[in-house]
Amino acid sequence: TMRVLRILEDQVSKLEENASIIPIVTGDLMQSPNPSNKQAYLQFSELLISKGFEKPIHILGNHDVDTSGFIKLLSNQKAIISSLSNISKIEIFEELKLAIIKFDSNTGGELAQGKIGEDQLMEIGNEIDAIKNKDTYTYIAILHHHPIEIENPQWYAKDWYESLLGTKGFEKTMKLVDAELFLEWIEKRGIKYVLHGHKHIPKIQKHKDITIVASGSSTGSVKHQEKGKTYLSYNLIKYDIDTQQPVSISIIAEEIIGAGTKNMLLHLI
């Protein structure tokens, strides 16, 4: 946690003076929903705020809700999941004309792959339509699971079952069960930016006119082929307050803890 905080502090020092910094966490706040993990995330959030960041926007990932079978029924873990769940599906920044749409892709029983569902698309559509002057906003959709597949990078170390079964069928990650429906909805709504997490592989891809940003791991919780290396990374999206549009997206990563970050990719919009 302290390494991530130090890296982010260094990043802030390089930004324009008086820039507003809005952290977005696309799921997997915890390894599993228990009181100590929840407290650690809340403490990290408070540290970010104390350093001048806005209150983090987060959604839940499969690790945040997966408590292995019947144990989900225990009230303690249900309470933790509920307390971190989002009530409002849309975060609005009126002065920036920016709206962050928070999708829950943990619906259904396929937590490894994810699903949105038609009910949620209708619910969020209703919330968007209720926004005054909704056509003046820039919308960014966030979800946990993958709306499109991602090719595994060279540094990625395969899981044991991938090695056992061979590489065929595991060159790319899985995507949402209802990925096609979700992306068609995004397209029809005129949303140009989608952020997601899940497999800790940072990537910037295009689907038609939509820029899809896959988050890496801000804790370096990834499997690297080289011993002693990691891929601690985060994405930096610069938003122009005059044009009220994103202007660039960067992937910034540290491969050896403490060795310093590098800008691995700059995508101009």
Summary of the structure (lengths in Angstrom):
residues: 269
radius of gyration: 18.3
end to end distance: 31.0
largest distance: 54.5
contacts: 780
relative contact order: 0.13
helix: 30%
strand: 25%
